[in-house]
Amino acid sequence: MIFSHVPITVNRSEVVRYLGFKKNKSESSDEINSLLDSMIQQSKYLITPQGIITTLAITDKDPEQWKMECDGGKYVIVGEKIYKHLETCEKLTLMTVTIGEAIDHEIDELFTKNEPTKALVLDAIGSDSVERVADYVNDYVIKEAKRKGYDTRFRFSPGYGGWSVEHQRDIITFLQTDQIGVRITEYCQLIPRKSVTALIGWFPKQEQTLLNEQQNTKQNIQQNTEQNKCKRCDSAECDFREK
């Protein structure tokens, strides 16, 4: 399934955080605030939010090799932490999202013109924007899983939690992400730079849980806020970590 244009709104507070301003520790000046407003407006013409997903059945599990096969071996996952993350799951959704290359080109152009402040602000806006796209697609998957009687694990990306970044290539290849303009280099860097790959595990709900959570879908989706993502992440020394 392709999301050809994802509706997003830039989260200004997150952009400020990406720029390194700490709550109650630093304040952005009027000049910076004005620049933020200007660059957020400009970014609307540089961002093309898109995504692609597919959902697979987990058909075989080998705990001795930390290996899972999906759809009869069409897609294979290997790794201790990712295996444990998905251990009780029956399905998983692969996803890739992006905001396109135009913003990358503009950031590079701003650095070339010796306007690093504008470039850094636009880069922070891009980082937040691609997270907004990932959250939108993530929320869609959560709702779809709940509709079919499943709950979901939080989304898990290559490069985090002990799952090698090299596995990005598997996701990119399987999803044929060229359909949304995403490719990968020999060093496993995604192009466009503001792109994200991830998977989301589906596990069966208990019957009572299903009845309860049908009343609280919106509340449950809030598990994917930025603060909770920081709590889940094992990068304790990250400069952008919410305390």
Protein Blocks (a to p, Z undefined) as FASTA:
>chain_A
ZZfbdcddddfklmmmmnopaghkaccdfklmmmmmmmmmmmmmmcccdddddddddfbd
cfknopaceehhlaccedfklmmmmmmpcbdcdddddebjklmmmmmmmmmnopaklmmm
mmmmmmmmmmmmmmmmmmmmmmmmmmnopacdddddehiehiafklmmmmmmmnopmlno
pacdfkopacdfbbcddddddddddfklmmmmmmmmmmmmmmmgmklmmmmpcclkbmkl
cZZ
